[in-house]
Amino acid sequence: MKIMSNGILLTVINELSLETDQTGCFDESGKALDCQDTGQDGAVKKVRRMEAPDRFRIMNDIVQDKWTGLVWHTNADLPGFPLTWKEAFEFIQEINASRLSGVNEWRLPARKELFSLVSHQFVNPSLPKGHPFINVFHGYYWTRTQSARLLNQAWYVHLGGGKVYRGMKHGSYMVWPVSGRFAGHSFMENRFIANGDSVYDRITRRYWYADDKLNDGAITWKEAIRSVEKLNETRKAGHGPWRLPNIRELESLVDDGNHSPAFADGFIINNVKDGYWSSTTSLYEPRYAWVLYPLDGAIGVGFKSNVDFHVLAVRG
């Protein structure tokens, strides 16, 4: 894809940022299923995500992600060992002073920037098929994004499975520098518009069902999918059927500068719950599905058979 600075490319990038690369479907025991009529992430594909070699442009020992515009070093373990959050920033200063690979604008990636690399189809590492990177550690990598609720903690991303969580800044985790301008996320005033019993997101062009009827109590993952099917049986969707969102669609609601909840400004729903099921299975362990925890915006997993989490429905 040619990188252009116009509205057409931005539209494509927004669509890509809402897709996962998951292609399979799995039941609550982790057994693979035929995806037809399952309501799962693997059954709902509108835009083909870019895969290597189309997605990545290799330039000696740096790699441009044509999807986001970001530039990553080919070596995902430049320090050679884990660092504290403070040490990570000091390391970035050192490699900028030495113009590593001819670049002096390296930085620690923001949470959303590092998450943009995560695959939901592959594990160990959880990076896209055919990626060009080397020395990828199958564990946690620091981001520069600190927790809005707990200022002594910062966000990291697990590149073994894809989990996004926070840890104490004095902890030691891996460091992977990035450069370039991130084109995959946008902000605007009055982003969300109330539309009857739903909320319209002007950035992602998604409608979110905001009625409490989907959230009477915690349910299993299978029940979550079924509850959205029931919604379609009783209501006219207008712009396509309601469905359980994939994990990237749920993550698009997060503003990491907010907490309690961490939803972006203007996304207002009654009785925010502890966690929301996604339609995306964890390929690290297919008996689990990905879950958004809105208190801080963490991305973790839930055991599909447990009555633990709630439902937001999406369409568009």
C-alpha positions in Angstrom: 0.0 0.0 0.0 1.3 3.4 -1.0 1.6 5.8 2.0 -0.3 9.0 1.1 -1.4 11.9 3.3 -5.0 12.0 2.3 -8.4 11.1 3.7 -8.6 7.9 1.7 -5.5 6.4 3.3 -6.7 7.5 6.8 -10.0 5.6 6.2 -8.1 2.4 5.2 -5.8 2.7 8.3 -8.8 3.2 10.6 -10.4 0.1 9.2 -7.2 -1.9 9.4 -6.7 -0.8 13.0 -10.1 -2.3 13.9 -9.4 -5.7 12.4 -7.5 -8.6 13.9 -5.7 -11.2 11.9 -7.6 -14.1 13.5 -8.9 -16.5 11.0 -10.1 -19.5 13.1 -13.0 -20.1 15.5 -13.0 -22.1 18.7 -15.5 -23.4 21.2 -15.4 -23.1 25.0 -13.1 -26.2 25.2 -10.6 -24.7 22.8 -11.6 -27.0 19.9 -11.5 -25.6 16.4 -14.9 -25.0 14.7 -16.2 -24.1 11.3 -16.6 -20.3 11.6 -19.9 -20.0 9.8 -22.6 -18.5 11.9 -20.5 -18.5 15.1 -20.5 -14.8 15.7 -16.8 -15.0 16.5 -14.0 -12.8 15.3 -12.7 -15.3 12.8 -16.1 -15.3 11.0 -16.3 -11.5 10.6 -13.8 -10.0 8.2 -14.4 -6.9 6.2 -10.9 -5.6 5.4 -7.8 -7.8 4.8 -5.1 -6.8 7.2 -1.7 -6.2 5.6 0.7 -9.1 6.1 4.5 -9.3 5.4 6.0 -8.6 2.9 3.2 -6.1 1.9 3.0 -4.6 5.3 6.7 -4.1 6.2 9.3 -2.2 4.2 12.8 -3.4 5.2 15.5 -0.7 5.0 18.8 -2.3 6.2 18.4 -2.7 9.9 15.2 -0.7 10.3 11.7 -1.6 9.3 8.8 0.7 8.3 5.3 -0.5 9.1 3.4 0.8 6.1 0.1 0.3 8.0 1.0 2.8 10.7 3.9 4.7 9.4 6.1 3.7 12.3 9.7 2.7 12.0 11.0 -0.1 14.2 14.5 -1.4 14.6 14.9 -4.9 13.1 16.5 -6.1 16.4 13.8 -6.3 19.1 16.4 -6.7 21.9 18.9 -3.9 21.4 19.9 -3.5 25.1 20.4 -7.3 25.4 18.7 -7.4 28.8 15.6 -6.0 30.6 15.6 -2.5 32.0 13.6 -0.5 34.5 11.3 2.2 33.1 13.8 4.9 34.0 16.7 2.9 32.4 14.6 2.5 29.3 14.5 6.2 28.7 18.2 6.5 29.4 18.9 3.9 26.9 16.8 5.8 24.3 18.9 8.9 25.0 22.1 6.9 24.4 21.1 5.5 21.1 19.8 8.9 19.9 23.2 10.4 20.8 25.0 7.8 18.8 22.5 8.0 15.9 21.7 4.3 15.9 21.1 3.2 12.3 21.3 6.8 11.2 18.3 7.8 13.3 18.3 10.3 16.2 14.6 10.3 16.9 14.1 7.0 18.6 11.6 6.8 21.4 10.0 4.3 23.7 6.7 3.3 22.0 3.4 4.4 23.3 1.0 1.7 24.4 -1.2 2.0 21.2 1.9 2.0 19.0 3.3 -1.3 20.4 -0.2 -2.8 20.4 -0.4 -2.0 16.7 2.1 -4.8 16.1 0.3 -7.5 18.1 -1.0 -10.5 16.2 -4.1 -12.3 17.4 -3.4 -15.3 15.2 0.2 -16.1 16.2 1.9 -16.5 19.5 5.5 -16.8 20.7 5.9 -14.2 19.3 2.5 -12.6 18.9 3.6 -10.7 15.8 2.1 -10.9 12.2 2.9 -13.8 9.9 6.2 -13.4 8.1 7.4 -10.4 10.2 11.0 -9.4 9.6 12.1 -8.8 13.2 14.8 -10.7 15.1 15.5 -11.4 18.8 11.8 -10.9 19.8 11.5 -11.9 23.5 8.3 -13.8 24.3 7.5 -11.6 27.3 6.8 -8.1 28.4 8.0 -4.9 26.6 7.8 -1.5 28.2 5.8 1.4 26.6 6.3 5.0 27.5 2.7 5.3 28.6 2.2 5.5 32.3 -0.9 4.4 34.2 -3.3 7.3 34.6 -4.6 5.8 37.8 -1.4 4.5 39.4 1.4 6.9 38.6 4.1 4.5 39.9 3.2 2.1 37.1 3.5 2.1 33.3 2.0 -0.1 30.6 3.7 -3.0 29.0 2.7 -5.4 26.2 3.4 -9.2 26.3 4.8 -10.2 22.9 4.4 -13.9 23.7 0.6 -13.8 23.8 -0.6 -10.2 23.3 -1.7 -9.2 26.9 -1.6 -5.4 27.7 -1.1 -4.6 31.4 0.8 -2.3 33.7 3.7 -2.9 36.1 5.8 -1.1 38.6 8.3 1.3 37.0 11.1 -0.2 39.1 10.4 -3.6 37.4 12.7 -4.7 34.6 11.2 -5.5 31.1 12.4 -5.4 27.5 12.8 -2.3 25.3 12.1 -2.0 21.6 12.7 1.6 20.2 10.4 3.1 17.6 10.5 6.2 15.4 8.2 7.9 13.0 4.7 9.4 13.2 1.8 7.1 14.3 -1.0 7.3 11.7 -3.2 4.6 13.2 -5.1 6.6 15.8 -6.9 9.9 15.7 -8.5 12.2 18.2 -11.4 14.7 17.6 -13.7 16.8 19.6 -17.3 15.5 20.0 -16.1 12.1 18.9 -19.2 10.3 20.1 -22.8 11.1 19.1 -25.8 9.7 20.9 -28.1 8.0 18.4 -31.2 6.7 20.2 -30.2 3.6 22.3 -26.7 3.6 20.7 -23.6 5.7 20.5 -21.9 6.5 17.2 -18.1 6.8 17.1 -17.1 9.4 14.4 -13.5 8.1 14.3 -14.1 4.4 13.8 -17.5 4.7 12.3 -18.9 2.1 14.6 -22.2 2.1 16.5 -22.1 0.9 20.1 -25.3 -0.4 21.8 -25.5 1.5 25.1 -28.6 0.0 26.7 -28.4 -1.7 30.1 -30.4 -4.7 28.8 -27.2 -6.4 27.6 -25.6 -6.0 31.0 -28.1 -7.4 33.5 -25.4 -9.7 34.9 -22.2 -11.5 34.2 -22.4 -14.3 31.6 -20.2 -16.8 29.8 -18.5 -16.1 26.5 -21.0 -18.3 24.6 -23.9 -16.5 26.3 -22.4 -13.2 25.3 -22.4 -14.1 21.7 -26.0 -15.4 22.0 -27.2 -12.2 23.8 -26.1 -10.2 20.7 -27.9 -12.6 18.4 -31.1 -12.1 20.5 -30.6 -8.3 20.2 -30.7 -8.8 16.4 -33.8 -10.8 16.6 -35.6 -8.0 18.4 -34.2 -4.8 16.9 -33.4 -3.5 13.4 -29.7 -2.9 13.1 -29.8 -0.4 10.2 -26.1 -0.5 9.3 -25.5 -4.2 9.6 -26.2 -6.6 12.4 -25.1 -6.1 16.0 -22.2 -8.4 17.0 -19.8 -9.0 19.8 -16.8 -6.7 19.1 -13.4 -8.0 18.5 -10.6 -7.0 20.9 -9.2 -4.3 18.7 -12.7 -2.6 18.4 -12.9 -2.7 22.2 -9.4 -1.3 22.6 -10.3 1.6 20.3 -12.6 2.9 23.0 -9.7 3.3 25.4 -8.0 6.6 26.2 -4.9 5.7 28.2 -5.0 9.2 29.8 -8.3 8.3 31.5 -9.3 5.8 34.2 -12.3 4.6 36.3 -13.3 4.1 33.5 -10.6 4.4 30.8 -13.1 5.0 28.0 -12.4 7.9 25.7 -14.1 11.2 26.6 -17.7 11.2 25.5 -18.3 7.4 25.5 -20.8 7.4 28.3 -22.7 4.3 29.3 -24.6 3.5 32.4 -23.3 1.1 35.0 -19.8 0.4 33.6 -18.9 -3.2 34.3 -15.6 -4.8 35.5 -14.9 -6.4 32.1 -16.3 -6.9 28.6 -16.0 -10.0 26.4 -14.6 -9.7 23.0 -15.3 -12.1 20.1 -11.6 -12.9 19.8 -10.1 -16.1 21.1 -6.7 -16.1 22.8 -4.5 -18.3 20.6 -2.1 -18.6 23.5 -4.8 -20.8 25.1 -8.0 -21.2 23.0 -10.2 -22.0 26.1 -9.8 -18.3 26.9 -11.1 -15.2 25.0 -9.8 -11.6 25.1 -11.4 -9.2 27.6 -11.3 -5.4 28.0 -11.1 -4.3 31.7 -12.4 -0.7 31.6 -11.1 0.5 35.0 -7.6 1.1 33.5 -8.1 -0.2 29.9 -6.1 -3.4 30.5 -6.4 -6.2 27.9 -6.4 -9.6 29.4 -8.3 -12.9 29.0 -11.2 -14.7 30.5 -12.0 -18.4 30.8 -14.8 -18.8 28.3 -16.9 -21.1 30.5 -16.8 -18.8 33.5 -19.7 -16.4 34.4 -17.4 -13.4 34.7 -17.9 -10.7 32.2 -20.4 -8.5 30.3 -21.4 -7.4 26.8 -21.1 -4.4 24.6 -22.5 -4.8 21.1 -21.1 -3.1 18.0 -22.1 -2.7 14.4 -21.0 -0.8 11.3 
